[in-house]
Amino acid sequence: MELEVIAFDLESCLVAQTHGADRIELCANPHEGGTTPSYGMIALARRSTSVQLFPIIRPRGGDFLYSELEFQAMVADVKQCQELRCDGVVFGILARDGSVDVDRCAELIVHAGAMQTTFHRAFDRVRDPLTALEDIIGLGFSRVLTSGLQPDADRGKEMLRTLVQEAQNRIGVMPGSGVRSTNILELARFTGARAFHSSARRIRASGMEFVNPAMAETLETVSISSAEVAELRRLLDIYAKENREKPAGAPAGWCP
């Protein structure tokens, strides 16, 4: 059972690695849903960690329909991640009609070379999820990160189960958005997914002793909770053990 944790700062990378994450999705700008981190952030994260590191390749917030200039920036960022020896990259590009932009995704996959590729939650904005899944599988993506076309994985669990079944182990279907220690076992049993994505989010207060009151700012930052990452890891390990021990012929999600 794989646990991917999103990191918006370098300290979170260390927390994720220390407390049991298998993979880090590295992002900047949490309030825009995550954008491509800087060269320095990627380089230091790679130097500081040994778990899988997957930077997001997203030049801006908003939709997933990109101009030619934005696409060329994505190409450059993928090449940079390869040079920095990242394990993979995370991206998704859509066409105006809500389908997967197969041609542009294929070009980024070529530039990714030996790196793994994850199609991110642009998937949750597609017109036809099963057609999009087949397109993504055909392109050779390693996995798709999705909340089942709903705002969170709890509300999208029916679609998530359908996607896992349709994928037939041809691609990893990784539920994300709202995945916490309070619901990860239920989601695992219901969907049959073998990998999960969590922000394990906590808000960290500023360490500044002086704050200009005229600015009316809190200066909080988004980080991750070490306790939450550790609990997610513990629960997934319990689930994996249950499934190793289940009787022959037991249904997916069986629990003693």
MARVEXLUM-608818 format. One line per 10 residues: number of its first residue (from 0); their letters; for each residue x negated, y negated, z of N, C-alpha, C, O. Coordinates in steps of 0.001 Angstrom, whole numbers. Layout:
// residues N
NUM> A> X Y Z X Y Z X Y Z X Y Z  ...
***
This chain:
// residues 256
0> MELEVIAFDL> -850 1192 0 0 0 0 -879 -1233 0 -1725 -1404 878  -676 -2097 -993 -1509 -3289 -1142 -857 -4501 -491 358 -4688 -562  -1685 -5316 143 -1230 -6578 718 -2018 -7714 89 -3233 -7813 254  -1309 -8566 -631 -1908 -9783 -1182 -1438 -10972 -361 -255 -11088 -39  -2373 -11854 -24 -2055 -13033 766 -2481 -14264 -13 -3553 -14280 -618  -1655 -15285 -1 -1990 -16527 -683 -2817 -17406 255 -2531 -17490 1450  -3833 -18054 -285 -4693 -18936 503 -4751 -20305 -171 -5036 -20416 -1363  -4477 -21332 609 -4543 -22699 107 -5765 -23450 619 -5973 -24613 276  -6574 -22782 1441 -7818 -23396 1901 -8840 -22290 2158 -8497 -21108 2183  -10088 -22684 2347 -11160 -21700 2495 -11063 -20940 3809 -11394 -19756 3861
10> ESCLVAQTHG> -10620 -21594 4860 -10462 -20899 6143 -9461 -19754 6015 -9642 -18697 6619  -8406 -19966 5230 -7407 -18922 5041 -7988 -17702 4343 -7568 -16576 4610  -8946 -17914 3457 -9599 -16782 2793 -10275 -15873 3818 -10165 -14649 3741  -10965 -16472 4762 -11652 -15696 5790 -10665 -14987 6704 -10883 -13840 7095  -9565 -15682 7047 -8527 -15066 7881 -7921 -13863 7158 -7733 -12803 7754  -7619 -14034 5882 -7014 -12949 5103 -7917 -11731 5066 -7464 -10605 5273  -9190 -11956 4802 -10127 -10839 4723 -10287 -10144 6070 -10277 -8915 6138  -10431 -10907 7121 -10688 -10352 8451 -9513 -9532 8973 -9710 -8571 9718  -8297 -9903 8588 -7117 -9292 9198 -6378 -8320 8268 -5236 -7955 8546  -7013 -7898 7171 -6490 -6749 6455 -5903 -6960 5084 -5342 -6020 4520
20> ADRIELCANP> -6003 -8159 4514 -5506 -8358 3152 -6402 -7624 2155 -7620 -7577 2322  -5797 -7062 1133 -6556 -6410 67 -6972 -7397 -1016 -7960 -7193 -1722  -6194 -8473 -1131 -6415 -9398 -2230 -5960 -10794 -1808 -5002 -10950 -1050  -6659 -11791 -2310 -6328 -13191 -2045 -5911 -13850 -3349 -6641 -13795 -4339  -4741 -14473 -3352 -4387 -15375 -4451 -4791 -16778 -4002 -4231 -17316 -3047  -5756 -17359 -4689 -6310 -18650 -4285 -5623 -19758 -5059 -5586 -19741 -6289  -5077 -20728 -4326 -4309 -21814 -4942 -4641 -23144 -4277 -5139 -23188 -3152  -4359 -24213 -4989 -4328 -25563 -4438 -2878 -26048 -4466 -2024 -25432 -5104  -2609 -27149 -3774 -1319 -27853 -3852 -106 -26986 -3512 700 -26683 -4391  31 -26586 -2252 1167 -25747 -1868 2521 -26404 -2110 3507 -25712 -2362
30> HEGGTTPSYG> 2579 -27722 -2038 3861 -28407 -2185 4342 -28437 -3627 5486 -28809 -3892  3471 -28044 -4572 3879 -27895 -5964 3993 -26417 -6357 4140 -26087 -7534  3924 -25546 -5365 4033 -24131 -5648 2732 -23474 -6040 2714 -22304 -6421  1626 -24225 -5948 316 -23672 -6260 -181 -24081 -7626 497 -23869 -8632  -1375 -24673 -7666 -2032 -25019 -8925 -3485 -24539 -8854 -3955 -24089 -7809  -4181 -24645 -9984 -5544 -24121 -10074 -6461 -24809 -9065 -6527 -26038 -9038  -7160 -24050 -8247 -8103 -24650 -7299 -9341 -25182 -8023 -9597 -24840 -9177  -10094 -26015 -7331 -11293 -26616 -7917 -12404 -25584 -8093 -12376 -24501 -7509  -13382 -25957 -8917 -14564 -25103 -9115 -15229 -24806 -7781 -15574 -23660 -7491  -15408 -25843 -6971 -16087 -25659 -5687 -15333 -24728 -4762 -15938 -23908 -4072
40> MIALARRSTS> -14015 -24848 -4743 -13213 -23988 -3872 -13305 -22528 -4313 -13443 -21632 -3480  -13227 -22290 -5621 -13334 -20923 -6117 -14724 -20360 -5821 -14858 -19225 -5364  -15747 -21155 -6083 -17116 -20684 -5885 -17373 -20334 -4426 -17970 -19298 -4135  -16928 -21190 -3504 -17153 -20924 -2077 -16309 -19750 -1584 -16757 -18967 -746  -15101 -19631 -2097 -14268 -18495 -1719 -14897 -17186 -2181 -14879 -16193 -1453  -15452 -17185 -3389 -16102 -15977 -3897 -17355 -15643 -3087 -17623 -14478 -2794  -18104 -16658 -2736 -19327 -16448 -1978 -19034 -15966 -554 -19845 -15259 43  -17870 -16352 -9 -17563 -16100 1399 -16794 -14812 1641 -16705 -14357 2781  -16237 -14214 594 -15382 -13043 781 -15797 -11908 -142 -16439 -12113 -1172  -15406 -10698 265 -15678 -9524 -558 -14408 -8838 -1041 -14473 -7956 -1898
50> VQLFPIIRPR> -13243 -9232 -500 -11983 -8664 -993 -11680 -9246 -2368 -12318 -10206 -2801  -10707 -8659 -3046 -10350 -9148 -4376 -9903 -10604 -4318 -9136 -11000 -3441  -10397 -11391 -5268 -10094 -12815 -5322 -9472 -13137 -6674 -10085 -12918 -7719  -8248 -13660 -6642 -7492 -13982 -7853 -7061 -15450 -7804 -6038 -15748 -7186  -7784 -16367 -8417 -7301 -17751 -8500 -6089 -17857 -9430 -5985 -17132 -10420  -5189 -18761 -9098 -4074 -19038 -9991 -4554 -19964 -11103 -5359 -20866 -10872  -4053 -19730 -12304 -4371 -20581 -13445 -3089 -21318 -13809 -2275 -20832 -14594  -2928 -22488 -13228 -1717 -23291 -13421 -2123 -24763 -13369 -2427 -25270 -12289  -2135 -25450 -14490 -2698 -26794 -14538 -1870 -27868 -13848 -2371 -28960 -13581  -615 -27569 -13558 262 -28545 -12897 1452 -27813 -12298 1679 -26635 -12578
60> GGDFLYSELE> 2222 -28538 -11455 3478 -28004 -10978 4548 -28140 -12045 4267 -28515 -13183  5776 -27832 -11663 6871 -27952 -12621 7096 -26653 -13382 6929 -25563 -12835  7482 -26782 -14665 7839 -25600 -15441 6593 -24892 -15970 5464 -25251 -15636  6827 -23881 -16803 5735 -23042 -17297 5642 -23101 -18823 5198 -22161 -19481  6080 -24248 -19359 5995 -24554 -20783 4878 -25577 -20942 5011 -26714 -20491  3776 -25180 -21581 2569 -25999 -21556 2239 -26590 -22926 2471 -25978 -23969  1692 -27797 -22880 1204 -28441 -24096 -98 -27765 -24536 -659 -26939 -23817  -562 -28134 -25729 -1804 -27554 -26221 -2976 -27966 -25340 -3859 -27148 -25081  -3007 -29198 -24878 -4087 -29644 -23990 -4063 -28871 -22674 -5109 -28458 -22174  -2876 -28678 -22118 -2766 -27915 -20875 -3213 -26472 -21084 -3876 -25889 -20226
70> FQAMVADVKQ> -2846 -25904 -22225 -3257 -24533 -22498 -4771 -24428 -22623 -5361 -23465 -22132  -5404 -25386 -23261 -6864 -25356 -23380 -7526 -25484 -22010 -8589 -24908 -21779  -6903 -26236 -21102 -7415 -26308 -19728 -7314 -24942 -19057 -8206 -24553 -18304  -6242 -24221 -19324 -6081 -22880 -18761 -7140 -21928 -19303 -7694 -21122 -18554  -7420 -22015 -20587 -8483 -21195 -21175 -9809 -21473 -20479 -10531 -20545 -20113  -10126 -22750 -20298 -11382 -23118 -19648 -11436 -22607 -18212 -12489 -22173 -17746  -10312 -22657 -17511 -10277 -22193 -16124 -10438 -20677 -16032 -11090 -20178 -15114  -9852 -19945 -16973 -10029 -18490 -16985 -11499 -18141 -17208 -12046 -17268 -16534  -12130 -18826 -18155 -13552 -18577 -18416 -14399 -18890 -17187 -15348 -18170 -16876  -14048 -19968 -16495 -14779 -20340 -15282 -14650 -19255 -14217 -15633 -18925 -13553
80> CQELRCDGVV> -13462 -18701 -14047 -13255 -17644 -13057 -14069 -16401 -13408 -14581 -15720 -12520  -14186 -16112 -14679 -15007 -14981 -15098 -16466 -15230 -14761 -17153 -14335 -14270  -16944 -16448 -15023 -18332 -16783 -14718 -18616 -16696 -13223 -19724 -16343 -12819  -17621 -17015 -12406 -17778 -16980 -10949 -17541 -15589 -10369 -17584 -15404 -9153  -17292 -14614 -11238 -17125 -13209 -10852 -15907 -12981 -9964 -15951 -12211 -9004  -14827 -13664 -10305 -13560 -13365 -9649 -13072 -11998 -10136 -13448 -11536 -11213  -12241 -11372 -9332 -11733 -10045 -9682 -10549 -10120 -10641 -10268 -9172 -11375  -9864 -11252 -10626 -8702 -11387 -11486 -8209 -12811 -11513 -8724 -13676 -10805  -7210 -13049 -12334 -6568 -14368 -12427 -5060 -14167 -12470 -4569 -13096 -12827  -4337 -15219 -12099 -2883 -15188 -11995 -2318 -16285 -12882 -2653 -17455 -12694
90> FGILARDGSV> -1478 -15941 -13834 -892 -16974 -14695 410 -16468 -15298 741 -15286 -15199  1133 -17373 -15919 2353 -17028 -16643 2725 -18182 -17541 2690 -19337 -17115  3080 -17889 -18777 3462 -18914 -19737 4773 -18490 -20389 4922 -17346 -20819  5726 -19426 -20456 7029 -19150 -21060 7226 -19984 -22317 6632 -21051 -22475  8071 -19478 -23205 8527 -20227 -24370 9782 -21019 -23989 10368 -20800 -22929  10182 -21933 -24862 11324 -22798 -24559 12610 -22022 -24319 13472 -22467 -23561  12745 -20866 -24956 13984 -20096 -24843 14015 -19179 -23625 14938 -18377 -23480  13019 -19288 -22746 13008 -18461 -21541 12401 -17092 -21724 12523 -16235 -20850  11744 -16874 -22853 11021 -15620 -23071 9557 -15809 -22692 9110 -16934 -22468  8820 -14721 -22621 7386 -14780 -22355 6679 -15282 -23617 6953 -14809 -24720
100> DVDRCAELIV> 5775 -16237 -23442 4955 -16706 -24568 3854 -15666 -24792 2755 -15766 -24246  4183 -14677 -25605 3317 -13517 -25791 1970 -13923 -26387 929 -13440 -25942  1976 -14792 -27374 730 -15143 -28062 -260 -15843 -27132 -1444 -15507 -27113  217 -16796 -26378 -697 -17525 -25481 -1153 -16647 -24317 -2314 -16708 -23914  -253 -15837 -23780 -666 -14920 -22713 -1719 -13942 -23225 -2677 -13626 -22520  -1535 -13465 -24452 -2504 -12532 -25031 -3874 -13177 -25165 -4895 -12529 -24934  -3898 -14446 -25536 -5185 -15135 -25672 -5880 -15275 -24319 -7093 -15091 -24226  -5131 -15594 -23283 -5744 -15712 -21953 -6263 -14359 -21472 -7311 -14290 -20830  -5544 -13294 -21775 -5995 -11959 -21379 -7317 -11619 -22069 -8199 -11020 -21454  -7456 -11993 -23326 -8728 -11775 -24029 -9855 -12503 -23319 -10925 -11933 -23105
110> HAGAMQTTFH> -9625 -13760 -22951 -10653 -14542 -22264 -10937 -13997 -20862 -12037 -14176 -20339  -9952 -13333 -20256 -10148 -12767 -18912 -11128 -11600 -18935 -11739 -11287 -17913  -11285 -10958 -20083 -12245 -9861 -20187 -11932 -8733 -19223 -10834 -8177 -19247  -12891 -8395 -18378 -12730 -7278 -17448 -11907 -7640 -16211 -11560 -6758 -15426  -11591 -8918 -16028 -10784 -9309 -14876 -9357 -8766 -15000 -8816 -8669 -16101  -8762 -8417 -13874 -7354 -8063 -13853 -6504 -9313 -14056 -6969 -10432 -13841  -5254 -9113 -14473 -4352 -10243 -14679 -3006 -9972 -14024 -2442 -8886 -14157  -2501 -10976 -13315 -1172 -10921 -12710 -289 -11971 -13374 -675 -13135 -13481  897 -11558 -13822 1887 -12516 -14315 2659 -13019 -13105 3312 -12236 -12415  2590 -14314 -12844 3143 -14842 -11593 4647 -15114 -11699 5316 -14614 -12604
120> RAFDRVRDPL> 5170 -15914 -10760 6611 -16079 -10629 7242 -16941 -11713 8415 -17297 -11604  6494 -17283 -12753 7157 -17749 -13970 8165 -16695 -14416 9166 -17010 -15059  7889 -15438 -14067 8801 -14334 -14399 10208 -14590 -13872 11185 -14176 -14496  10321 -15267 -12733 11625 -15501 -12129 12430 -16565 -12859 13542 -16894 -12447  11875 -17108 -13944 12575 -18102 -14764 12891 -17565 -16157 13321 -18332 -17018  12692 -16279 -16401 12931 -15736 -17739 14424 -15512 -17978 15206 -15375 -17037  14799 -15479 -19252 16195 -15267 -19634 16605 -13808 -19451 17684 -13524 -18931  15743 -12882 -19877 16056 -11459 -19848 14909 -10728 -19143 13863 -10502 -19751  15088 -10355 -17871 13968 -9791 -17103 13446 -8461 -17632 12241 -8215 -17566  14302 -7607 -18149 13831 -6302 -18615 13052 -6435 -19919 12057 -5738 -20121
130> TALEDIIGLG> 13497 -7327 -20806 12717 -7599 -22019 11386 -8234 -21659 10348 -7875 -22216  11415 -9179 -20726 10177 -9841 -20284 9222 -8832 -19657 8014 -8901 -19881  9751 -7900 -18878 8906 -6873 -18264 8206 -6054 -19343 7012 -5777 -19234  8937 -5666 -20376 8321 -4884 -21452 7259 -5695 -22187 6225 -5151 -22574  7501 -6982 -22381 6495 -7840 -23016 5216 -7903 -22176 4107 -7827 -22705  5391 -8042 -20868 4248 -8154 -19965 3472 -6835 -19921 2241 -6830 -19908  4197 -5732 -19897 3536 -4428 -19938 2760 -4274 -21241 1615 -3822 -21235  3384 -4649 -22360 2731 -4542 -23658 1479 -5388 -23768 539 -5022 -24472  1462 -6513 -23078 294 -7393 -23090 -867 -6814 -22290 -2021 -7169 -22531  -577 -5932 -21349 -1638 -5322 -20554 -1877 -5968 -19210 -2943 -5788 -18621
140> FSRVLTSGLQ> -902 -6724 -18706 -1045 -7282 -17359 -1157 -6156 -16334 -586 -5079 -16505  -1902 -6430 -15269 -2068 -5443 -14207 -830 -5350 -13329 -470 -4269 -12863  -180 -6488 -13105 980 -6523 -12209 1803 -7763 -12507 1359 -8677 -13202  3017 -7772 -11963 3887 -8942 -12041 4334 -9292 -10630 4783 -8431 -9875  4205 -10563 -10288 4642 -11091 -8994 6023 -11701 -9179 6202 -12592 -10010  6997 -11229 -8414 8369 -11680 -8629 9198 -11570 -7354 8939 -10734 -6489  10197 -12437 -7266 11187 -12337 -6193 12505 -11803 -6733 13550 -11979 -6106  12464 -11150 -7893 13670 -10570 -8451 14623 -11596 -9024 15839 -11404 -8994  14070 -12703 -9555 14838 -13781 -10179 15769 -14501 -9206 16768 -15101 -9602  15416 -14424 -7929 16147 -15136 -6881 15148 -15979 -6081 13941 -15771 -6205
150> PDADRGKEML> 15625 -16926 -5264 14694 -17781 -4506 13773 -17015 -3568 12680 -17492 -3261  14187 -15837 -3105 13323 -15040 -2242 13577 -13564 -2483 14576 -13180 -3092  12658 -12744 -1995 12711 -11302 -2266 13907 -10624 -1619 14426 -9650 -2165  14357 -11113 -474 15543 -10526 152 16749 -10615 -772 17470 -9635 -959  16965 -11798 -1353 18113 -11967 -2237 17909 -11292 -3592 18875 -11005 -4299  16657 -11041 -3948 16374 -10426 -5233 16066 -8939 -5158 15552 -8373 -6122  16367 -8292 -4037 15888 -6918 -3847 16539 -5920 -4803 15916 -4919 -5155  17773 -6168 -5229 18406 -5259 -6192 17644 -5287 -7516 17344 -4237 -8084  17330 -6489 -8005 16563 -6612 -9235 15149 -6070 -9051 14602 -5452 -9965  14560 -6291 -7896 13213 -5760 -7640 13213 -4239 -7748 12301 -3658 -8337
160> RTLVQEAQNR> 14215 -3602 -7193 14296 -2142 -7290 14457 -1705 -8744 13852 -723 -9176  15269 -2434 -9488 15444 -2120 -10910 14129 -2260 -11664 13793 -1412 -12491  13382 -3329 -11381 12111 -3553 -12061 11101 -2454 -11732 10381 -1987 -12615  11045 -2044 -10473 10137 -957 -10085 10497 316 -10842 9620 1020 -11342  11785 604 -10922 12227 1817 -11617 11935 1735 -13112 11488 2713 -13711  12185 574 -13718 11953 405 -15152 10459 437 -15481 10065 899 -16552  9641 -51 -14565 8195 -97 -14815 7600 1304 -14929 6659 1512 -15694  8130 2259 -14187 7675 3649 -14247 6147 3757 -14130 5501 4504 -14864  5606 3007 -13206 4164 3025 -12919 3302 2522 -14074 2087 2725 -14068  3915 1867 -15070 3122 1288 -16161 2513 -43 -15763 1552 -494 -16386
170> IGVMPGSGVR> 3054 -673 -14742 2567 -1948 -14231 2985 -2036 -12774 4000 -1458 -12384  2214 -2753 -11963 2608 -2968 -10583 3652 -4066 -10486 3467 -5148 -11045  4742 -3804 -9786 5755 -4820 -9490 5561 -5228 -8037 5766 -4423 -7129  5164 -6479 -7819 4769 -6950 -6495 5766 -7993 -5975 5730 -9142 -6413  6653 -7613 -5050 7585 -8581 -4483 6856 -9687 -3723 5881 -9436 -3014  7348 -10909 -3885 6804 -12056 -3169 7890 -13097 -2971 8955 -13025 -3585  7616 -14057 -2116 8517 -15143 -1710 9399 -14679 -558 10323 -13883 -731  9087 -15197 606 9852 -14839 1793 9525 -13476 2356 10280 -12952 3175  8412 -12885 1936 8002 -11583 2474 7244 -11828 3784 6189 -12462 3801  7796 -11321 4853 7205 -11500 6186 7205 -10156 6918 7728 -9156 6424
180> STNILELARF> 6610 -10163 8097 6573 -8934 8891 7969 -8506 9328 8181 -7341 9664  8918 -9431 9327 10285 -9116 9745 11084 -8370 8685 12113 -7775 9003  10634 -8386 7432 11432 -7735 6383 10629 -6845 5442 11208 -6241 4540  9311 -6743 5625 8498 -6041 4634 8804 -4545 4584 8772 -3954 3505  9098 -3925 5715 9409 -2500 5695 10744 -2238 4999 10867 -1282 4233  11729 -3071 5257 13016 -2915 4584 12856 -3084 3078 13436 -2327 2300  12071 -4075 2667 11846 -4300 1238 11097 -3119 606 11415 -2699 -507  10108 -2593 1320 9347 -1456 790 10250 -247 599 10193 415 -437  11077 44 1584 11946 1210 1507 13026 1042 438 13376 1999 -252  13545 -164 305 14637 -383 -641 14144 -433 -2083 14765 151 -2971
190> TGARAFHSSA> 13032 -1127 -2322 12583 -1363 -3694 11675 -269 -4241 11636 -41 -5450  10940 411 -3354 9948 1372 -3810 8649 740 -4252 7776 1431 -4779  8498 -566 -4050 7257 -1253 -4435 6101 -777 -3567 6293 -370 -2421  4888 -836 -4136 3693 -390 -3437 2723 -1526 -3139 1661 -1303 -2557  3084 -2741 -3535 2245 -3912 -3263 3152 -5079 -2924 4235 -5224 -3491  2703 -5911 -1994 3503 -7047 -1541 2637 -8294 -1421 1440 -8226 -1141  3286 -9435 -1643 2625 -10740 -1631 3275 -11582 -545 4499 -11698 -492  2455 -12171 324 2990 -13005 1400 2129 -14246 1588 910 -14208 1420  2787 -15345 1940 2033 -16547 2290 1546 -16486 3732 585 -17166 4091  2206 -15670 4567 1877 -15608 6005 1662 -17020 6549 747 -17266 7335
200> RRIRASGMEF> 2507 -17922 6124 2258 -19363 6283 2383 -19854 7710 3263 -19437 8462  1482 -20747 8058 1624 -21556 9270 1183 -22970 8934 362 -23180 8041  1729 -23927 9648 1377 -25335 9441 334 -25718 10482 544 -25542 11682  -788 -26243 10011 -1890 -26615 10894 -1912 -28121 11073 -1922 -28872 10097  -1918 -28559 12323 -1952 -29986 12621 -3319 -30568 12298 -4323 -29856 12295  -3350 -31841 12031 -4610 -32532 11766 -5470 -32596 13028 -4952 -32695 14140  -6774 -32538 12843 -7704 -32672 13963 -8145 -34101 14204 -9001 -34351 15052  -7571 -35045 13468 -7955 -36448 13635 -7555 -36982 15007 -6435 -36761 15470  -8479 -37686 15649 -8160 -38350 16916 -7456 -39679 16672 -6613 -40095 17467  -7800 -40340 15580 -7132 -41599 15232 -6270 -41393 14003 -6730 -40868 12989
210> VNPAMAETLE> -5021 -41810 14098 -4095 -41784 12963 -3437 -43151 12879 -2840 -43620 13848  -3545 -43784 11728 -2963 -45112 11534 -1441 -45012 11584 -847 -44423 10681  -793 -45563 12600 664 -45417 12727 1430 -46086 11599 2565 -45707 11311  824 -47078 10957 1514 -47767 9872 1730 -46865 8654 2602 -47132 7827  934 -45796 8548 1047 -44908 7395 2182 -43900 7534 2602 -43304 6542  2683 -43704 8751 3805 -42793 8998 3562 -41415 8381 4420 -40877 7681  2372 -40849 8652 1986 -39559 8102 1710 -38562 9221 1288 -38940 10315  1953 -37283 8935 1589 -36244 9890 242 -35627 9540 -449 -35122 10425  -148 -35656 8258 -1418 -35108 7780 -1576 -33624 8098 -2689 -33143 8309  -460 -32908 8131 -502 -31463 8342 -975 -30763 7073 -833 -31294 5972
220> TVSISSAEVA> -1537 -29572 7236 -1955 -28772 6091 -1359 -27372 6195 -1020 -26901 7281  -1241 -26724 5049 -717 -25359 4995 -1872 -24381 5137 -2853 -24453 4397  -1750 -23469 6091 -2757 -22438 6304 -2037 -21109 6483 -850 -21010 6174  -2725 -20089 6974 -2070 -18806 7206 -2284 -18354 8645 -3238 -18754 9312  -1375 -17516 9097 -1395 -16997 10458 -2153 -15682 10498 -1782 -14726 9817  -3197 -15633 11281 -3958 -14387 11410 -3093 -13279 11999 -3198 -12125 11584  -2239 -13619 12961 -1378 -12618 13587 -390 -12046 12575 -110 -10847 12587  141 -12909 11690 1101 -12437 10691 430 -11532 9664 1002 -10511 9281  -763 -11884 9214 -1482 -11028 8268 -1752 -9667 8895 -1541 -8634 8261  -2217 -9667 10141 -2512 -8404 10823 -1265 -7548 10991 -1327 -6326 10855
230> ELRRLLDIYA> -131 -8183 11287 1114 -7424 11457 1610 -6877 10126 2098 -5749 10074  1497 -7644 9058 1858 -7144 7731 1022 -5915 7371 1546 -4926 6858  -274 -5987 7643 -1162 -4860 7366 -763 -3634 8175 -727 -2521 7649  -466 -3839 9451 -99 -2728 10339 1166 -2042 9841 1239 -814 9808  2156 -2831 9456 3428 -2267 9011 3291 -1519 7692 3896 -461 7516  2504 -2052 6768 2299 -1352 5501 1559 -37 5715 1832 951 5033  632 -22 6654 -81 1222 6952 862 2258 7560 754 3448 7263  1782 1811 8406 2782 2715 8976 3643 3302 7855 3901 4505 7820  4079 2439 6945 4921 2891 5839 4184 3894 4949 4755 4896 4519  2913 3610 4682 2117 4531 3862 2004 5895 4532 2096 6929 3871
240> KENREKPAGA> 1805 5893 5837 1703 7158 6583 3023 7925 6532 3026 9142 6347  4143 7221 6694 5455 7865 6623 5636 8562 5278 6123 9691 5211  5239 7879 4214 5463 8427 2879 4516 9564 2557 4864 10454 1781  3317 9553 3142 2411 10692 2960 2973 11946 3613 2722 13067 3171  3751 11727 4690 4244 12864 5460 5666 13280 5098 6179 14234 5682  6318 12604 4162 7724 12918 3882 7844 14275 3193 6936 14682 2469  8945 14969 3408 9135 16299 2818 9247 16245 1299 9630 15220 735  8916 17334 650 9077 17428 -796 10539 17233 -1171 11433 17802 -544  10774 16422 -2204 12129 16181 -2669 12842 15062 -1941 13972 14727 -2295  12210 14469 -927 12838 13360 -227 12917 12152 -1133 12014 11955 -1947
250> PAGWCP> 13957 11329 -1034 14109 10170 -1925 13102 9092 -1604 12523 9075 -518  12886 8170 -2570 12005 7020 -2343 12547 6231 -1156 13756 6052 -1014  11641 5767 -315 12059 5013 848 12460 5869 2035 12902 5347 3058  12305 7214 1904 12651 8101 3007 11911 7701 4271 10739 7330 4215  12579 7772 5399 11942 7471 6691 12446 8467 7724 13650 8715 7799  11556 9041 8520 11997 10006 9530 12823 9342 10613 13275 10011 11542
***
